[in-house]
Amino acid sequence: MTAIVFSSTYGSTERYARELAARVGASCITLDDATSQPPHRGPVVIVSPNYAGQFRGVDLARSVAHQGVPVAFAAVGMTPLSQARAKDQLLGVLECASIERFYLPGRLAYSEISRVHRAALWTLTKVLRAKTSLSVAEQELLDGYGKDISRIDFAELDPIEAWLQRASTAAR
């Protein structure tokens, strides 16, 4: 059976995971629950926020992939999709070429983030303002500082859904 596993800090990844699970009729479980359950048999999609280059669920993805189960990992973040896909940061983080990688646009609501997260972003914007040349992602971070921004787009789940269909067919 297909499993959609998620870790969510502010809700974006959970929204994506639940939408994908509803589309494909899969179970949707938290990362904590997934790591305490028996090994997975069907394809697994892990949806995780990109939190300063850190992704929760990497160890689970590697473990399940090494068991021969098809695994996909979807990172949710605020980096423009074209840049996230070109950089393909998950390739080096996952260290397992058999894990399919996807990137999804996220949401950053300053009205909801923790004081620690807000302080980290404040510091980052100070550093960025001192730079003479900014990347597109850095400029967007500065332009959006202090604002509630949502780029959630469920249409971006279509490639993951297509991968799941292929992986499910191949597993039969």
C-alpha positions, 0 to 999 in steps of 0.5 A, a space after each residue: 500500500 502506498 504511504 504519504 509521510 509528512 513532517 510539517 512545521 507550519 502546515 504547508 507540507 501537511 496540506 500537500 501530503 493530505 491532498 496527494 493522499 486523497 488524490 491517490 487513495 493512500 494513507 497519510 501519516 506523520 514522520 514520527 508515526 512512519 518511523 515507529 511502524 513496520 517496514 513499508 511495502 508499497 511506494 512511499 512519498 515523503 514530504 518535508 519542509 526545507 528548513 534552512 537546508 535541512 530536511 526531515 525524513 532523509 533517514 527514513 527515505 534512505 532506509 526504505 529505499 535500501 529495502 527496495 521500496 520505491 521512494 520519492 522525496 518532496 521538499 517544500 520551500 520558498 526558493 523559486 521552483 526553477 532555481 530549486 529544481 536546477 540546484 537539486 539540493 536533495 540529490 546530495 542530501 539524500 545520497 541515494 540516486 534511486 530516490 525520486 526528488 520533487 520540489 514544491 512551492 511553500 508558504 511563509 506566514 510571518 504572522 505565525 512563525 516562532 520568535 526563533 525563526 523570525 529572529 533567524 530571518 531578521 538576521 539573514 535579511 541583514 546579511 543579505 542587505 550587505 551583499 552587492 549581488 543577490 540571487 533571485 531567491 535572496 531578492 525574493 526573501 528580502 522583498 517578502 520579509 515581514 509579509 505572509 506569502 503563500 505559493 502553495 499550488 496543488 497542480 505541482 503535485 501532478 508529477 508526483 502523482 504520475 510517479 506514484 502511478 508508475 511506481 505502483 504499476 512497476 511494483 505489481 
